[in-house]
Amino acid sequence: MTARITLFTKPGCHLCDVARQVVEIVCAERDLDFTETNIWDDPALADRYAARIPVITVDGTEIAHFRVDPAALRAALD
């Protein structure tokens, strides 16, 4: 089964740019894709995540917010 990785972001977020780079690197290592979701496109997501962006989930489980550690992301995918 392939893990589903979602990166929740908002425009103009520097931490989102850094998190995207980490997710891209780890996904490239594992030949995986990820989904990036702008929280402003969904009021429920904006309410849930606005103060903690970026948020990374693997198979629906939140594994990081603000900053993502590559080793933690790799461990969540194992």
Gaussian input, Z-matrix of N, CA and C with variables (Angstrom, degrees):
# hf/3-21g

backbone

0 1
 N
 C     1     B1
 C     2     B2     1     A1
 N     3     B3     2     A2     1     D1
 C     4     B4     3     A3     2     D2
 C     5     B5     4     A4     3     D3
 N     6     B6     5     A5     4     D4
 C     7     B7     6     A6     5     D5
 C     8     B8     7     A7     6     D6
 N     9     B9     8     A8     7     D7
 C    10    B10     9     A9     8     D8
 C    11    B11    10    A10     9     D9
 N    12    B12    11    A11    10    D10
 C    13    B13    12    A12    11    D11
 C    14    B14    13    A13    12    D12
 N    15    B15    14    A14    13    D13
 C    16    B16    15    A15    14    D14
 C    17    B17    16    A16    15    D15
 N    18    B18    17    A17    16    D16
 C    19    B19    18    A18    17    D17
 C    20    B20    19    A19    18    D18
 N    21    B21    20    A20    19    D19
 C    22    B22    21    A21    20    D20
 C    23    B23    22    A22    21    D21
 N    24    B24    23    A23    22    D22
 C    25    B25    24    A24    23    D23
 C    26    B26    25    A25    24    D24
 N    27    B27    26    A26    25    D25
 C    28    B28    27    A27    26    D26
 C    29    B29    28    A28    27    D27
 N    30    B30    29    A29    28    D28
 C    31    B31    30    A30    29    D29
 C    32    B32    31    A31    30    D30
 N    33    B33    32    A32    31    D31
 C    34    B34    33    A33    32    D32
 C    35    B35    34    A34    33    D33
 N    36    B36    35    A35    34    D34
 C    37    B37    36    A36    35    D35
 C    38    B38    37    A37    36    D36
 N    39    B39    38    A38    37    D37
 C    40    B40    39    A39    38    D38
 C    41    B41    40    A40    39    D39
 N    42    B42    41    A41    40    D40
 C    43    B43    42    A42    41    D41
 C    44    B44    43    A43    42    D42
 N    45    B45    44    A44    43    D43
 C    46    B46    45    A45    44    D44
 C    47    B47    46    A46    45    D45
 N    48    B48    47    A47    46    D46
 C    49    B49    48    A48    47    D47
 C    50    B50    49    A49    48    D48
 N    51    B51    50    A50    49    D49
 C    52    B52    51    A51    50    D50
 C    53    B53    52    A52    51    D51
 N    54    B54    53    A53    52    D52
 C    55    B55    54    A54    53    D53
 C    56    B56    55    A55    54    D54
 N    57    B57    56    A56    55    D55
 C    58    B58    57    A57    56    D56
 C    59    B59    58    A58    57    D57
 N    60    B60    59    A59    58    D58
 C    61    B61    60    A60    59    D59
 C    62    B62    61    A61    60    D60
 N    63    B63    62    A62    61    D61
 C    64    B64    63    A63    62    D62
 C    65    B65    64    A64    63    D63
 N    66    B66    65    A65    64    D64
 C    67    B67    66    A66    65    D65
 C    68    B68    67    A67    66    D66
 N    69    B69    68    A68    67    D67
 C    70    B70    69    A69    68    D68
 C    71    B71    70    A70    69    D69
 N    72    B72    71    A71    70    D70
 C    73    B73    72    A72    71    D71
 C    74    B74    73    A73    72    D72
 N    75    B75    74    A74    73    D73
 C    76    B76    75    A75    74    D74
 C    77    B77    76    A76    75    D75
 N    78    B78    77    A77    76    D76
 C    79    B79    78    A78    77    D77
 C    80    B80    79    A79    78    D78
 N    81    B81    80    A80    79    D79
 C    82    B82    81    A81    80    D80
 C    83    B83    82    A82    81    D81
 N    84    B84    83    A83    82    D82
 C    85    B85    84    A84    83    D83
 C    86    B86    85    A85    84    D84
 N    87    B87    86    A86    85    D85
 C    88    B88    87    A87    86    D86
 C    89    B89    88    A88    87    D87
 N    90    B90    89    A89    88    D88
 C    91    B91    90    A90    89    D89
 C    92    B92    91    A91    90    D90
 N    93    B93    92    A92    91    D91
 C    94    B94    93    A93    92    D92
 C    95    B95    94    A94    93    D93
 N    96    B96    95    A95    94    D94
 C    97    B97    96    A96    95    D95
 C    98    B98    97    A97    96    D96
 N    99    B99    98    A98    97    D97
 C   100   B100    99    A99    98    D98
 C   101   B101   100   A100    99    D99
 N   102   B102   101   A101   100   D100
 C   103   B103   102   A102   101   D101
 C   104   B104   103   A103   102   D102
 N   105   B105   104   A104   103   D103
 C   106   B106   105   A105   104   D104
 C   107   B107   106   A106   105   D105
 N   108   B108   107   A107   106   D106
 C   109   B109   108   A108   107   D107
 C   110   B110   109   A109   108   D108
 N   111   B111   110   A110   109   D109
 C   112   B112   111   A111   110   D110
 C   113   B113   112   A112   111   D111
 N   114   B114   113   A113   112   D112
 C   115   B115   114   A114   113   D113
 C   116   B116   115   A115   114   D114
 N   117   B117   116   A116   115   D115
 C   118   B118   117   A117   116   D116
 C   119   B119   118   A118   117   D117
 N   120   B120   119   A119   118   D118
 C   121   B121   120   A120   119   D119
 C   122   B122   121   A121   120   D120
 N   123   B123   122   A122   121   D121
 C   124   B124   123   A123   122   D122
 C   125   B125   124   A124   123   D123
 N   126   B126   125   A125   124   D124
 C   127   B127   126   A126   125   D125
 C   128   B128   127   A127   126   D126
 N   129   B129   128   A128   127   D127
 C   130   B130   129   A129   128   D128
 C   131   B131   130   A130   129   D129
 N   132   B132   131   A131   130   D130
 C   133   B133   132   A132   131   D131
 C   134   B134   133   A133   132   D132
 N   135   B135   134   A134   133   D133
 C   136   B136   135   A135   134   D134
 C   137   B137   136   A136   135   D135
 N   138   B138   137   A137   136   D136
 C   139   B139   138   A138   137   D137
 C   140   B140   139   A139   138   D138
 N   141   B141   140   A140   139   D139
 C   142   B142   141   A141   140   D140
 C   143   B143   142   A142   141   D141
 N   144   B144   143   A143   142   D142
 C   145   B145   144   A144   143   D143
 C   146   B146   145   A145   144   D144
 N   147   B147   146   A146   145   D145
 C   148   B148   147   A147   146   D146
 C   149   B149   148   A148   147   D147
 N   150   B150   149   A149   148   D148
 C   151   B151   150   A150   149   D149
 C   152   B152   151   A151   150   D150
 N   153   B153   152   A152   151   D151
 C   154   B154   153   A153   152   D152
 C   155   B155   154   A154   153   D153
 N   156   B156   155   A155   154   D154
 C   157   B157   156   A156   155   D155
 C   158   B158   157   A157   156   D156
 N   159   B159   158   A158   157   D157
 C   160   B160   159   A159   158   D158
 C   161   B161   160   A160   159   D159
 N   162   B162   161   A161   160   D160
 C   163   B163   162   A162   161   D161
 C   164   B164   163   A163   162   D162
 N   165   B165   164   A164   163   D163
 C   166   B166   165   A165   164   D164
 C   167   B167   166   A166   165   D165
 N   168   B168   167   A167   166   D166
 C   169   B169   168   A168   167   D167
 C   170   B170   169   A169   168   D168
 N   171   B171   170   A170   169   D169
 C   172   B172   171   A171   170   D170
 C   173   B173   172   A172   171   D171
 N   174   B174   173   A173   172   D172
 C   175   B175   174   A174   173   D173
 C   176   B176   175   A175   174   D174
 N   177   B177   176   A176   175   D175
 C   178   B178   177   A177   176   D176
 C   179   B179   178   A178   177   D177
 N   180   B180   179   A179   178   D178
 C   181   B181   180   A180   179   D179
 C   182   B182   181   A181   180   D180
 N   183   B183   182   A182   181   D181
 C   184   B184   183   A183   182   D182
 C   185   B185   184   A184   183   D183
 N   186   B186   185   A185   184   D184
 C   187   B187   186   A186   185   D185
 C   188   B188   187   A187   186   D186
 N   189   B189   188   A188   187   D187
 C   190   B190   189   A189   188   D188
 C   191   B191   190   A190   189   D189
 N   192   B192   191   A191   190   D190
 C   193   B193   192   A192   191   D191
 C   194   B194   193   A193   192   D192
 N   195   B195   194   A194   193   D193
 C   196   B196   195   A195   194   D194
 C   197   B197   196   A196   195   D195
 N   198   B198   197   A197   196   D196
 C   199   B199   198   A198   197   D197
 C   200   B200   199   A199   198   D198
 N   201   B201   200   A200   199   D199
 C   202   B202   201   A201   200   D200
 C   203   B203   202   A202   201   D201
 N   204   B204   203   A203   202   D202
 C   205   B205   204   A204   203   D203
 C   206   B206   205   A205   204   D204
 N   207   B207   206   A206   205   D205
 C   208   B208   207   A207   206   D206
 C   209   B209   208   A208   207   D207
 N   210   B210   209   A209   208   D208
 C   211   B211   210   A210   209   D209
 C   212   B212   211   A211   210   D210
 N   213   B213   212   A212   211   D211
 C   214   B214   213   A213   212   D212
 C   215   B215   214   A214   213   D213
 N   216   B216   215   A215   214   D214
 C   217   B217   216   A216   215   D215
 C   218   B218   217   A217   216   D216
 N   219   B219   218   A218   217   D217
 C   220   B220   219   A219   218   D218
 C   221   B221   220   A220   219   D219
 N   222   B222   221   A221   220   D220
 C   223   B223   222   A222   221   D221
 C   224   B224   223   A223   222   D222
 N   225   B225   224   A224   223   D223
 C   226   B226   225   A225   224   D224
 C   227   B227   226   A226   225   D225
 N   228   B228   227   A227   226   D226
 C   229   B229   228   A228   227   D227
 C   230   B230   229   A229   228   D228
 N   231   B231   230   A230   229   D229
 C   232   B232   231   A231   230   D230
 C   233   B233   232   A232   231   D231

   B1=1.4565
   B2=1.5274
   B3=1.2974
   B4=1.4520
   B5=1.5253
   B6=1.3120
   B7=1.4648
   B8=1.5220
   B9=1.2885
   B10=1.4576
   B11=1.5198
   B12=1.3189
   B13=1.4602
   B14=1.5231
   B15=1.3295
   B16=1.4565
   B17=1.5205
   B18=1.3166
   B19=1.4582
   B20=1.5194
   B21=1.3308
   B22=1.4561
   B23=1.5232
   B24=1.3343
   B25=1.4618
   B26=1.5217
   B27=1.3315
   B28=1.4619
   B29=1.5229
   B30=1.3243
   B31=1.4627
   B32=1.5290
   B33=1.3311
   B34=1.4552
   B35=1.5131
   B36=1.3253
   B37=1.4607
   B38=1.5329
   B39=1.3367
   B40=1.4633
   B41=1.5296
   B42=1.3262
   B43=1.4695
   B44=1.5256
   B45=1.3276
   B46=1.4744
   B47=1.5259
   B48=1.3311
   B49=1.4616
   B50=1.5274
   B51=1.3170
   B52=1.4678
   B53=1.5285
   B54=1.3293
   B55=1.4676
   B56=1.5250
   B57=1.3337
   B58=1.4670
   B59=1.5287
   B60=1.3197
   B61=1.4696
   B62=1.5238
   B63=1.3222
   B64=1.4671
   B65=1.5265
   B66=1.3196
   B67=1.4665
   B68=1.5256
   B69=1.3182
   B70=1.4671
   B71=1.5246
   B72=1.3242
   B73=1.4700
   B74=1.5228
   B75=1.3256
   B76=1.4649
   B77=1.5285
   B78=1.3180
   B79=1.4671
   B80=1.5255
   B81=1.3186
   B82=1.4730
   B83=1.5280
   B84=1.3215
   B85=1.4663
   B86=1.5277
   B87=1.3327
   B88=1.4763
   B89=1.5228
   B90=1.3190
   B91=1.4598
   B92=1.5337
   B93=1.3214
   B94=1.4578
   B95=1.5265
   B96=1.2985
   B97=1.4554
   B98=1.5217
   B99=1.3098
   B100=1.4583
   B101=1.5178
   B102=1.3048
   B103=1.4560
   B104=1.5219
   B105=1.3119
   B106=1.4663
   B107=1.5230
   B108=1.3152
   B109=1.4611
   B110=1.5163
   B111=1.3251
   B112=1.4567
   B113=1.5258
   B114=1.3162
   B115=1.4655
   B116=1.5211
   B117=1.3247
   B118=1.4696
   B119=1.5206
   B120=1.3286
   B121=1.4606
   B122=1.5229
   B123=1.3306
   B124=1.4630
   B125=1.5248
   B126=1.3398
   B127=1.4667
   B128=1.5313
   B129=1.3236
   B130=1.4737
   B131=1.5283
   B132=1.3292
   B133=1.4711
   B134=1.5292
   B135=1.3146
   B136=1.4678
   B137=1.5256
   B138=1.3301
   B139=1.4640
   B140=1.5190
   B141=1.3063
   B142=1.4695
   B143=1.5276
   B144=1.3425
   B145=1.4648
   B146=1.5231
   B147=1.3082
   B148=1.4718
   B149=1.5240
   B150=1.3187
   B151=1.4627
   B152=1.5287
   B153=1.3619
   B154=1.4645
   B155=1.5221
   B156=1.2869
   B157=1.4621
   B158=1.5140
   B159=1.3101
   B160=1.4582
   B161=1.5323
   B162=1.3251
   B163=1.4582
   B164=1.5140
   B165=1.3330
   B166=1.4633
   B167=1.5196
   B168=1.3380
   B169=1.4562
   B170=1.5235
   B171=1.3328
   B172=1.4596
   B173=1.5215
   B174=1.3222
   B175=1.4685
   B176=1.5248
   B177=1.3380
   B178=1.4488
   B179=1.5170
   B180=1.3260
   B181=1.4635
   B182=1.5218
   B183=1.3224
   B184=1.4560
   B185=1.5234
   B186=1.3318
   B187=1.4645
   B188=1.5223
   B189=1.3352
   B190=1.4661
   B191=1.5204
   B192=1.3346
   B193=1.4594
   B194=1.5335
   B195=1.2870
   B196=1.4707
   B197=1.5248
   B198=1.3198
   B199=1.4711
   B200=1.5137
   B201=1.3288
   B202=1.4619
   B203=1.5268
   B204=1.3171
   B205=1.4558
   B206=1.5256
   B207=1.3411
   B208=1.4546
   B209=1.5262
   B210=1.3213
   B211=1.4749
   B212=1.5315
   B213=1.3262
   B214=1.4571
   B215=1.5282
   B216=1.3245
   B217=1.4577
   B218=1.5211
   B219=1.3253
   B220=1.4722
   B221=1.5257
   B222=1.3253
   B223=1.4769
   B224=1.5257
   B225=1.3201
   B226=1.4632
   B227=1.5249
   B228=1.3231
   B229=1.4733
   B230=1.5250
   B231=1.3397
   B232=1.4732
   B233=1.5100
   A1=109.23
   A2=116.16
   A3=121.69
   A4=109.69
   A5=115.85
   A6=120.99
   A7=109.41
   A8=115.59
   A9=120.77
   A10=108.60
   A11=115.11
   A12=121.61
   A13=107.91
   A14=115.42
   A15=120.11
   A16=108.54
   A17=114.59
   A18=122.64
   A19=107.10
   A20=116.52
   A21=121.89
   A22=107.99
   A23=115.95
   A24=122.05
   A25=110.76
   A26=114.56
   A27=121.60
   A28=106.90
   A29=117.72
   A30=121.33
   A31=111.99
   A32=115.05
   A33=120.89
   A34=114.82
   A35=117.14
   A36=121.84
   A37=109.88
   A38=116.04
   A39=120.29
   A40=111.66
   A41=117.40
   A42=119.91
   A43=111.19
   A44=116.59
   A45=120.36
   A46=110.47
   A47=116.21
   A48=120.43
   A49=111.02
   A50=116.72
   A51=121.12
   A52=109.84
   A53=117.17
   A54=120.72
   A55=110.86
   A56=117.61
   A57=121.78
   A58=110.22
   A59=116.90
   A60=119.95
   A61=111.07
   A62=117.12
   A63=121.07
   A64=110.00
   A65=116.77
   A66=120.76
   A67=109.99
   A68=117.68
   A69=120.89
   A70=111.54
   A71=117.37
   A72=121.15
   A73=110.93
   A74=116.76
   A75=120.39
   A76=110.34
   A77=117.28
   A78=119.94
   A79=111.29
   A80=117.10
   A81=120.36
   A82=110.80
   A83=117.13
   A84=121.02
   A85=111.79
   A86=115.41
   A87=121.37
   A88=112.66
   A89=117.40
   A90=122.45
   A91=110.59
   A92=115.49
   A93=122.94
   A94=110.32
   A95=115.26
   A96=121.95
   A97=108.32
   A98=116.26
   A99=120.81
   A100=108.72
   A101=114.69
   A102=121.74
   A103=108.29
   A104=115.32
   A105=120.02
   A106=107.93
   A107=116.16
   A108=121.84
   A109=109.92
   A110=116.23
   A111=122.65
   A112=107.39
   A113=117.33
   A114=120.65
   A115=112.57
   A116=118.39
   A117=120.37
   A118=111.85
   A119=117.71
   A120=121.18
   A121=112.57
   A122=118.08
   A123=122.34
   A124=108.67
   A125=117.81
   A126=120.42
   A127=113.84
   A128=117.79
   A129=120.49
   A130=110.65
   A131=116.48
   A132=119.72
   A133=110.34
   A134=116.77
   A135=120.20
   A136=110.32
   A137=116.75
   A138=120.35
   A139=111.70
   A140=115.96
   A141=120.96
   A142=113.01
   A143=116.74
   A144=120.15
   A145=116.33
   A146=119.54
   A147=120.87
   A148=114.11
   A149=117.93
   A150=121.04
   A151=113.03
   A152=117.94
   A153=119.80
   A154=113.51
   A155=118.59
   A156=122.57
   A157=110.69
   A158=120.39
   A159=126.73
   A160=111.72
   A161=114.36
   A162=121.77
   A163=107.46
   A164=116.02
   A165=121.42
   A166=108.11
   A167=115.46
   A168=120.18
   A169=109.03
   A170=114.70
   A171=122.02
   A172=105.72
   A173=115.25
   A174=121.40
   A175=112.08
   A176=116.34
   A177=121.60
   A178=115.58
   A179=117.33
   A180=121.24
   A181=109.38
   A182=116.28
   A183=120.58
   A184=109.49
   A185=115.80
   A186=119.64
   A187=112.62
   A188=117.20
   A189=119.18
   A190=109.99
   A191=114.13
   A192=120.40
   A193=107.44
   A194=115.47
   A195=125.20
   A196=111.48
   A197=117.86
   A198=121.64
   A199=108.72
   A200=115.11
   A201=119.24
   A202=108.65
   A203=115.17
   A204=121.94
   A205=107.78
   A206=118.44
   A207=119.44
   A208=113.50
   A209=116.93
   A210=120.38
   A211=110.98
   A212=117.58
   A213=121.24
   A214=110.74
   A215=116.59
   A216=120.05
   A217=110.65
   A218=116.34
   A219=119.66
   A220=111.21
   A221=116.49
   A222=120.56
   A223=110.36
   A224=117.69
   A225=120.99
   A226=111.11
   A227=116.51
   A228=120.59
   A229=112.39
   A230=117.32
   A231=120.79
   A232=112.38
   D1=135.33
   D2=-179.55
   D3=-88.90
   D4=130.78
   D5=178.80
   D6=-69.15
   D7=141.50
   D8=176.24
   D9=-101.54
   D10=119.00
   D11=-178.41
   D12=-107.45
   D13=129.13
   D14=176.25
   D15=-124.63
   D16=132.23
   D17=175.73
   D18=-110.29
   D19=112.80
   D20=178.33
   D21=-91.31
   D22=125.69
   D23=-173.62
   D24=-135.86
   D25=177.12
   D26=168.48
   D27=-144.69
   D28=152.86
   D29=-178.31
   D30=-60.12
   D31=144.60
   D32=175.68
   D33=75.99
   D34=15.05
   D35=-176.48
   D36=-97.09
   D37=110.98
   D38=-179.49
   D39=-63.53
   D40=-41.65
   D41=178.70
   D42=-62.90
   D43=-31.27
   D44=176.82
   D45=-65.09
   D46=-39.99
   D47=178.25
   D48=-62.31
   D49=-42.34
   D50=179.46
   D51=-67.12
   D52=-45.43
   D53=179.42
   D54=-61.29
   D55=-40.33
   D56=178.86
   D57=-58.94
   D58=-41.73
   D59=179.31
   D60=-61.81
   D61=-43.41
   D62=179.36
   D63=-63.86
   D64=-46.40
   D65=-179.67
   D66=-62.56
   D67=-42.71
   D68=178.74
   D69=-60.19
   D70=-42.55
   D71=-179.75
   D72=-64.17
   D73=-48.52
   D74=-178.54
   D75=-65.72
   D76=-40.63
   D77=178.51
   D78=-64.19
   D79=-38.58
   D80=178.15
   D81=-64.03
   D82=-39.12
   D83=177.94
   D84=-61.59
   D85=-35.10
   D86=-174.20
   D87=-101.65
   D88=2.27
   D89=-176.48
   D90=55.25
   D91=48.89
   D92=-179.93
   D93=-118.00
   D94=156.17
   D95=172.16
   D96=-104.58
   D97=164.03
   D98=174.09
   D99=-138.85
   D100=161.02
   D101=178.04
   D102=-108.77
   D103=134.98
   D104=174.47
   D105=-110.43
   D106=128.35
   D107=-176.42
   D108=-122.87
   D109=124.18
   D110=175.95
   D111=-79.97
   D112=117.46
   D113=-175.84
   D114=-64.64
   D115=-24.31
   D116=-178.81
   D117=-71.44
   D118=-11.92
   D119=177.20
   D120=-80.44
   D121=-8.89
   D122=-177.41
   D123=-142.02
   D124=111.38
   D125=-177.03
   D126=-54.82
   D127=-35.38
   D128=179.45
   D129=-65.96
   D130=-40.78
   D131=177.88
   D132=-68.18
   D133=-38.97
   D134=178.21
   D135=-60.94
   D136=-43.56
   D137=177.91
   D138=-63.60
   D139=-39.87
   D140=-175.13
   D141=-74.41
   D142=-41.14
   D143=-168.34
   D144=-114.65
   D145=-6.61
   D146=-169.82
   D147=-52.44
   D148=-37.81
   D149=-176.77
   D150=-87.49
   D151=-1.90
   D152=-174.25
   D153=-127.69
   D154=15.40
   D155=-175.48
   D156=-69.04
   D157=143.75
   D158=-3.55
   D159=-79.51
   D160=156.30
   D161=175.01
   D162=-124.04
   D163=135.97
   D164=178.62
   D165=-117.57
   D166=130.35
   D167=175.37
   D168=-121.19
   D169=149.52
   D170=172.60
   D171=-124.14
   D172=120.51
   D173=-176.75
   D174=51.40
   D175=37.94
   D176=176.13
   D177=85.59
   D178=-5.75
   D179=179.89
   D180=-99.19
   D181=124.89
   D182=179.49
   D183=-67.77
   D184=125.83
   D185=179.61
   D186=-113.79
   D187=-16.00
   D188=-179.21
   D189=-162.92
   D190=153.54
   D191=168.31
   D192=-145.85
   D193=157.55
   D194=-173.07
   D195=67.61
   D196=-63.20
   D197=-179.70
   D198=-132.82
   D199=143.12
   D200=178.17
   D201=-114.39
   D202=129.44
   D203=176.38
   D204=-88.26
   D205=125.10
   D206=-179.26
   D207=-54.61
   D208=-39.36
   D209=-179.69
   D210=-65.19
   D211=-37.54
   D212=178.41
   D213=-67.27
   D214=-38.95
   D215=177.49
   D216=-66.22
   D217=-43.79
   D218=176.99
   D219=-59.83
   D220=-42.83
   D221=-179.89
   D222=-63.72
   D223=-39.54
   D224=179.86
   D225=-66.13
   D226=-27.78
   D227=-179.90
   D228=-82.64
   D229=-18.46
   D230=-178.62
   D231=-77.19

